[in-house]
């Protein structure tokens, strides 16, 4: 299935570093509600392609919805990256982008606590949105540990210095530069994190960095993690769904149970939405976890999963947006 997308002009392109830029979006007033967002969310961008028609990429919003600034996404050019290079080379003020509305679950439930934020490279993008939002509307302290290759690679360097100067001691920024300190180790990260054991923790960056930080924090500490992943499907193009069989779906939602026919080749979430049920969802791509529910009977297959870990799956959790039936009877609960 394709998703309805919207055309949004770019108001300004800000060069953050030699290989990173921010696209400030000029969201038309009729779309203001559609493009309302929470700190840490992303939008999905359609990038034209002569070979495939288009490719889709998710880019986090680096702006804050609480500081009266226009929404902005920040993109770092990567070697061989088709979409990031097209954006860096082709997008200027006035370019109209095809976008899906904001989505994602990498967002604090409350801004009033203390926060320990870890970012590496362009992983600073959603972290920056959270950081600015906490300083603008929260009451706690923020500690940011930000890893980069060298000083020239630091995205938002001037902005971070300005925020520290204006934050009256509420913001601490620790820059980890590989050129000076070497690649971050779990022992070093653990030492940095130790004084902030009670802080709400958010981590974003490449998988090796995420692995080091998670090892440093230990298995007993809960952390919110945002990974760099590629979409398994292009939501801007018609994508056939294969697999599964016709089934009957029993769903318990908000204390009420409903029995639904589940045609072959249809994802579970589409069955729920088609029946008028208010099932939770966000990205519909298997990368945010908003549609997770618990399988209580039968079996399903997930086409794509970038958010549920082995322990979640063993506990019966599945992603409704990616599930097709493998048995004639399937039961779930929210």
C-alpha positions in Angstrom: 0.0 0.0 0.0 1.1 3.6 -0.6 0.8 6.3 2.0 -0.7 9.7 1.3 2.2 12.2 1.1 2.3 16.0 1.1 4.3 18.6 -0.8 6.3 21.0 1.4 8.7 23.7 0.2 12.1 24.2 1.6 12.5 27.7 3.1 16.2 27.7 3.7 19.2 25.4 3.5 21.7 25.8 6.4 25.2 24.4 6.0 26.0 22.9 9.4 29.4 21.3 8.4 31.2 20.5 5.2 29.0 17.4 4.8 25.8 18.2 6.8 23.0 20.6 6.1 19.6 21.4 7.7 16.6 21.9 5.5 14.2 24.4 7.1 10.6 23.5 6.0 8.0 26.1 5.0 5.0 24.0 6.1 1.8 25.6 4.5 -0.7 26.7 7.1 -3.3 24.1 6.1 -0.8 21.4 6.9 0.3 22.8 10.3 -1.6 20.2 12.2 -0.6 17.3 9.9 3.1 18.2 10.5 2.8 18.8 14.2 5.5 16.7 15.9 7.0 15.6 19.2 10.7 16.1 20.0 12.8 13.3 18.5 10.5 12.3 15.7 11.4 12.0 12.0 9.8 12.6 8.6 10.1 10.4 5.5 11.4 12.1 2.3 10.7 10.9 -1.2 13.9 11.2 -3.3 13.4 10.9 -7.1 15.3 8.1 -8.9 15.6 7.5 -12.6 16.1 3.7 -11.9 13.3 3.0 -9.4 11.0 6.1 -9.6 11.9 7.1 -6.1 13.6 6.0 -2.9 12.4 6.8 0.6 14.6 7.9 3.5 13.8 8.9 7.1 15.4 12.0 8.5 15.0 13.3 12.0 13.7 16.7 12.9 16.5 18.7 14.6 14.2 21.6 15.4 12.0 21.8 18.5 8.2 22.2 18.3 8.4 24.3 21.5 10.7 27.1 20.5 8.7 28.8 17.7 11.2 27.8 15.1 10.2 26.3 11.7 10.5 22.5 11.4 13.9 21.4 10.1 15.5 18.2 9.2 19.3 17.7 9.2 21.0 15.4 6.6 24.6 14.3 6.6 26.2 13.3 3.3 27.4 9.7 3.3 29.8 8.1 0.8 27.7 6.3 -1.8 24.5 7.5 -0.2 22.0 8.2 -3.1 19.5 10.2 -1.1 21.9 12.2 1.1 24.0 13.2 -1.9 20.9 14.2 -3.9 19.7 16.4 -1.0 23.2 17.9 -0.5 23.6 18.6 -4.2 20.1 19.4 -5.5 18.0 20.8 -2.7 17.9 24.6 -2.4 15.5 27.2 -1.0 12.3 26.8 -2.9 12.7 23.1 -3.6 9.4 21.3 -3.0 9.8 18.0 -1.1 7.4 15.1 -1.0 7.0 14.1 2.7 5.2 11.8 5.0 4.0 13.4 8.3 6.2 13.1 11.4 6.5 9.7 13.1 8.6 7.8 15.5 8.7 6.9 19.2 12.1 8.3 20.2 10.5 11.0 22.3 10.2 11.7 26.0 6.9 11.2 27.6 7.6 14.2 29.9 10.2 17.0 29.6 10.3 17.7 33.3 13.0 15.1 34.3 16.8 15.1 34.0 18.2 13.7 30.8 21.4 12.0 29.8 21.7 12.1 26.0 24.3 10.2 23.9 24.8 11.0 20.2 27.4 10.1 17.6 27.7 11.9 14.2 24.4 12.7 12.7 22.7 10.9 15.6 22.7 14.4 17.2 19.7 15.3 15.0 16.8 13.9 17.1 18.8 14.4 20.3 19.1 18.1 19.4 15.3 18.3 19.2 14.9 16.7 22.6 17.6 18.8 24.1 16.2 22.1 22.9 12.7 21.1 24.0 13.7 20.1 27.5 15.5 23.4 27.9 12.6 25.4 26.6 9.7 23.6 28.4 11.2 21.3 31.0 12.7 22.0 34.4 15.5 19.5 34.7 19.1 19.2 33.7 20.5 17.9 30.5 23.9 16.2 29.9 24.9 15.5 26.3 27.8 13.2 25.4 28.5 13.8 21.7 31.0 11.7 19.7 32.6 12.7 16.4 35.7 12.0 14.3 37.2 15.5 14.9 36.1 19.1 15.6 35.2 19.8 12.0 32.6 17.0 12.1 30.7 18.4 15.0 27.2 19.3 13.8 25.4 22.2 15.6 28.7 23.3 17.4 27.8 27.0 17.5 24.2 26.2 18.5 25.3 24.0 21.4 27.6 26.7 22.7 24.8 29.2 22.5 22.4 26.9 24.3 25.0 26.3 27.1 25.5 30.0 27.6 21.8 30.6 27.9 20.9 27.6 30.0 22.1 28.9 33.3 24.0 25.7 34.2 21.2 23.3 33.2 23.1 22.0 30.1 26.5 20.2 30.1 28.0 19.1 26.8 30.8 16.6 26.7 32.5 16.4 23.3 34.3 13.1 22.5 36.6 13.5 19.5 38.2 10.3 18.1 41.1 12.4 16.8 42.0 13.3 20.5 40.6 10.4 22.6 40.4 7.5 20.2 37.3 5.5 19.6 34.9 5.5 22.6 35.2 2.5 24.9 32.6 1.0 27.2 34.8 1.7 30.2 35.1 5.4 29.3 31.4 5.9 28.6 30.5 4.1 31.8 32.7 6.6 33.7 31.0 9.5 32.0 27.5 8.1 32.7 28.0 7.0 36.3 27.1 10.4 38.0 23.8 10.5 36.1 22.4 7.0 36.9 19.0 8.4 37.7 18.7 10.5 34.4 16.4 9.5 31.6 18.7 8.2 28.9 18.4 8.6 25.1 20.9 7.2 22.6 21.2 7.8 18.8 24.0 6.9 16.4 25.6 4.1 14.3 25.2 0.5 15.5 28.8 0.2 16.8 28.3 3.3 19.0 25.0 2.1 20.3 26.6 -1.2 21.2 29.4 0.5 23.2 27.0 2.8 25.1 24.6 -0.1 25.9 27.5 -2.2 27.2 28.6 0.8 29.3 25.2 1.4 30.8 24.7 -2.3 31.6 21.7 -4.6 31.3 19.8 -3.1 34.3 19.5 0.4 32.9 16.7 1.3 30.6 17.6 3.5 27.7 15.6 4.8 24.7 17.5 4.0 21.5 17.1 5.3 17.9 19.0 3.3 15.2 20.0 4.2 11.7 18.0 1.8 9.5 16.9 1.6 5.9 13.2 1.2 5.0 12.4 -2.3 3.9 9.7 -0.9 1.6 9.1 2.4 -0.2 5.9 3.9 1.2 5.7 6.3 -1.8 5.4 3.4 -4.3 2.9 0.6 -4.6 4.4 -2.4 -2.8 2.8 -5.9 -3.3 2.3 -7.9 -0.1 3.2 -11.6 -0.3 2.9 -14.4 2.2 0.3 -15.3 4.7 -3.2 -16.9 4.2 -6.8 -16.0 4.9 -7.5 -16.0 8.7 -9.8 -14.8 11.4 -8.4 -12.2 13.7 -9.5 -11.8 17.3 -8.4 -8.4 18.8 -8.8 -7.1 22.3 -8.4 -3.3 22.3 -9.4 -0.9 25.0 -11.1 -3.7 26.9 -13.4 -4.7 24.0 -13.0 -7.9 21.9 -13.7 -7.9 18.1 -13.6 -10.8 15.6 -12.5 -9.7 12.1 -11.9 -11.5 8.8 -8.3 -11.3 7.7 -7.8 -11.6 3.9 -4.6 -13.2 2.6 -1.9 -10.7 1.6 -3.1 -7.9 4.0 -1.1 -6.7 6.9 -2.7 -6.9 10.3 -2.7 -3.1 10.9 -4.6 -2.5 7.6 -7.2 -5.0 8.8 -7.6 -3.2 12.1 -7.8 0.3 10.4 -10.2 -1.0 7.8 -12.5 -2.2 10.5 -12.5 1.3 12.1 -10.5 0.3 15.2 -8.3 2.9 16.8 -5.2 0.8 16.8 -2.0 2.7 17.6 0.6 3.1 14.8 3.1 5.6 13.5 5.7 4.8 10.8 4.1 1.6 9.3 7.6 0.5 8.3 8.6 -1.7 11.3 11.1 0.8 12.7 9.3 2.7 15.5 7.4 0.1 17.5 4.2 2.2 18.0 2.0 -0.6 16.6 3.4 -3.3 18.9 0.8 -5.7 20.3 0.9 -9.1 22.0 0.1 -12.3 20.2 -2.1 -14.5 22.4 -3.0 -17.2 19.9 -2.0 -18.5 16.5 1.1 -17.5 14.5 2.1 -14.6 12.3 5.1 -13.7 10.2 6.6 -10.2 10.3 7.9 -8.9 7.0 10.3 -6.4 8.7 11.4 -5.7 12.3 14.0 -3.2 13.4 12.6 -2.4 16.9 11.6 -5.6 18.7 14.4 -7.5 20.4 14.6 -11.3 20.9 13.2 -10.9 24.5 10.2 -9.0 23.2 9.4 -11.6 20.5 9.7 -14.4 23.0 7.2 -12.6 25.2 4.8 -12.7 22.2 5.1 -9.1 21.0 4.7 -8.4 17.3 4.4 -5.4 15.0 0.9 -5.1 13.6 2.1 -3.1 10.6 4.3 -6.0 9.5 2.3 -9.1 10.4 0.6 -11.5 8.1 -1.1 -14.7 9.3 0.4 -18.2 9.3 -2.5 -19.9 11.0 -6.3 -19.7 10.3 -6.9 -18.3 13.8 -4.9 -15.4 15.3 -5.5 -13.5 18.5 -3.9 -10.3 19.8 -4.3 -7.9 22.6 -3.2 -4.3 23.2 
